Amino acid sequence: MVKLKIAENSYTSRLLIGTAGYPNFHIMTEAISASGAEIATVSMRRVKFTEDTAENLFTLLRERNITILPNTAGCFTAKDAILTAQLAREALETSLIKLEVIGDEQTLFPDVEQLLIAAETLIENGFTVLPYCNDDPITCKKLQDVGCAAVMPLGAPIGSGMGIRNPYNLQIIRDSVQVPLIVDAGVGTASDAAIAMELGCDGVLLNTAVAKAHRPVMMAEAMKKAVEAGRSAFLAGRIPKKLYATASSPIDGIIE
């Protein structure tokens, strides 16, 4: 099966996972392993750089050959997001950045104007930008056009667990962009991830759905299977929806 390609890197898993909100580091690492994810996102404004080496988040991820995707969560202006990305590149020696520029604390929706400014500036400075954005085809197209390596529209508000609220917009986005389309935010359970993939998305990024599940490791495994099943279903091609029944067995030659 074709791998997920982001810029010059290819990944077997199409599930990207977050590292926040787990009960402890042990459960977090077990959940990441169970998910099969090869990319883990880390908030640069919330992580502690002074922790003991044995429990250092970056060490734990690197030991497992996980690609670290720093993010700019908690930034409300392009200026703050750009500075955070620059600090991440210096600290982690990576040009990958998950770009978040939030509009307000209640909805955590992106500020599109500031997001576009930050994305263009970071790309000009050699970053590989993966922006968290609204499920708006026009915004996604603009982000692609300025050079983003992927677009990552929300399925629903961050941490809401409401699933894919607007599948029709995701379908339009799929038809509008050529870069990878990754659903970011709102996934609550495995069926949500499967739906995203069945719509033709290239991947799913999630955190809360696993970290806050009653059994995070079990949910991580469920998400892995859901993403794989959804991708296979998309590639296989579903049958058209019909209002009335169609017999699955031929009626020719039926016994009278």
VENNORJO-V493442 format. One record per pair of residues at least 4 apart in sequence whose C-alpha atoms are under 6 Angstrom apart, sorted by the first residue. I is the first residue (numbers start at 0). J is the second residue. Records with the same first field share a line. If there is no record, write none. Layout:
BEGIN
I: J, J
END
This chain:
BEGIN
2: 9, 10, 11
3: 9, 10
4: 8, 9
6: 148
12: 36
13: 202
14: 36, 202, 203
15: 36, 38, 39, 204
16: 39, 204, 205, 206
17: 39, 40, 206
18: 41
20: 210
21: 27, 210
26: 30
30: 216, 219
33: 219, 220
34: 219, 220, 223
37: 65
38: 65, 66
39: 67, 68
40: 67, 68, 69
41: 69, 70
42: 69, 70, 72
50: 55
51: 55
60: 65
61: 65
68: 96
69: 96
70: 96, 97, 98
71: 80, 98, 99
72: 99
74: 79, 80, 100
75: 100, 101
77: 113, 117
87: 91
88: 92, 93, 94
94: 126, 127
95: 127
96: 128
97: 129, 130
98: 129, 130
99: 131
100: 109, 110, 114
101: 107, 108, 109, 110
102: 108, 109, 110
103: 107
109: 132
110: 114
114: 118
119: 145
121: 126
122: 126
128: 147, 148
129: 148, 149
130: 150, 151
131: 151, 152
132: 151, 152
133: 152, 153
134: 152, 153
136: 172
142: 147
143: 147
149: 178, 179
150: 180
151: 181, 182, 183
152: 182, 183
153: 182, 183, 184
154: 163, 184, 185
155: 161, 164, 184, 185
156: 185
157: 184, 185
158: 185, 207
159: 185
160: 185, 186, 187
161: 185
162: 185, 186, 187, 191
179: 201
180: 200, 201
181: 200, 201, 202, 203
182: 203
183: 204
186: 191
187: 208
189: 221, 222, 225
192: 226
193: 225, 226, 229
195: 200
196: 200, 229, 230
197: 229, 230, 232, 233
207: 211
209: 215, 218, 219
210: 215
225: 229
231: 235
END
